[in-house]
Amino acid sequence: MDVSISGAREPMVHHSSPLSAVVFADEVHTIGDLSRDFGVTLRALRFYEDKGLLSPRREGLSRLYSTKDRERLSVILKGKRLGFTLAEIRGLIAAHEGTTGAGGLALTRERCLTQLTQLERQRGEIEAAIAELRDTADRLAAA
């Protein structure tokens, strides 16, 4: 079973129209807006752009991000938190946007369990390194 990992906002429903049409806001966001809203640096946003994960519109020197870019950033950050590589995050984005081809990475239960195993292994390595550093610091303090 595939699961969406986006934290994307819900569409806005305009009840004033006779048909109560669902309309997605075609909002424009600056790099500063995204930085502030998502708690990431400007450098990180430019990095994701350089890697082709975000595609802001340019007006002069300004980067203008769409609602789609906000959704992509949400998927990028979720993938990063879950420990996926940039290539895997690219696949998550493709799966989220429905453009999964051969390179898409659907977030399946099996993939989640594989990633969980990898993160647990890394945690063990980190805990061992922390213990060794504490022992070394204690020996140095006693000297």
N, C-alpha and C positions, 0 to 999 in steps of 0.2 A: 504494500500500500504506500503510495507516495504522499508526502506531507509537505505543505507549503511552509516555508520558514520566514516569510516576510512579516514585518511589523507594519505593513503599509496601512495608510489611513483608509477608512471606508469612503465610498463615493458620497458626494453631497446629493441629497434628494431635494429638489425644488418643488414644494407643494403648491406654489402659487400658479403653476401652469396647470391647465385642465387635465393633462395626462400624467401629472406627477412624474415627469421624466427624471431619470437618473442621469446626473451630469458629473463628470469628473472635472474637478477644478483644474484649469490650465494655468496654474500659478507659476510664477517665476521666482527663483530663489537665488540669492547671491552666495558666493563662496563663504562669506562671513555668516550668513544665515545657517547654512549647513554645518559649518564648524561649531557654531553655538548650539544649534538644536541637537546635534548628535555627539557633541563632546569630543570632536576630533580636530587635529591641527589643520591649518591651511596646507601645510606641506603634505600631509596624508592625502588630502583631497586631490592635490596636484599629482601625487604618486599614482593614485587610482586612475586618474585621467591618462597619465602617461602609459599605464598598463592596458588601456582600452576598456576599463571597467565602467568608467563614467564618461559621458560625452556632452559636456555643457556647450551651449550655444555661446558664441563669442560676439561681443559688441565692443569694438575697440580692444582695450586691454581687459575688459570685464568678462568674467565667466558667469553665465546665467544658466541655472540648473532648472530643469522641469520637474514636475511631480514624478515622472518616470525615473529620473535621476535620483530623487529622494528614496523611491522604492528600492532601486538598485543599491544605494548606499546602505539601506537597512539590511538587505540580504548580504552584502559584503561584510558588514560589521558582525552580523550573526554568524556567518561562516568563519570569520576570524576568531570570534569568541569560542567557537566549537573546535578550533584547531585545524581547519581545512587550509590547504595551500591555495595560492592565487589561481592556479590552474583549476583546482576543484571548485573554487568560488565562481570562476567563470562558468563552469558547468552548472552550478546551482542557479546562477542568474538565468542561464539559457532555459533550464527546467522551469523556473519561476515564470518566465515570460512566454513559455510555451514554444520556444524555438529549439527544443532539444533535438539534436540530431545525434550523430554518433558520439559527439563530445559532451552531451548533456549529462549531468549528474543528478539523478532523482534521489532525494533523501529517503531512502528505504530503511526499514528496520535493520536489515543486514548491514547497510553502510553505517548506520548509527552505532551498532554494536562493534563494528570494526574500529571506528573512530574512538569509541569509549575504551576499547582495549589498548589502543595506542596511547591515549591520554593517561590511562592508569599506569602504563609502563613508564611514561615520562615522569609522572608524579613520583614513582618509586626512585627513579634516578635523581630527581631533585631533592627528595627527602634524604637520600644517602649523602649527597653533596653538602646539604645543610648540616647534617650530623658531623661530617668530617671537618667542616669549617668551624663548627662550635668546639669540637675537641681541640683543634689547632689553636683557636683563640684562647681557650682555657689553659692550655699548656704554655702559651706565650705570656699570659697574665701571671702565671705561677712562677715564671722564670725571673 
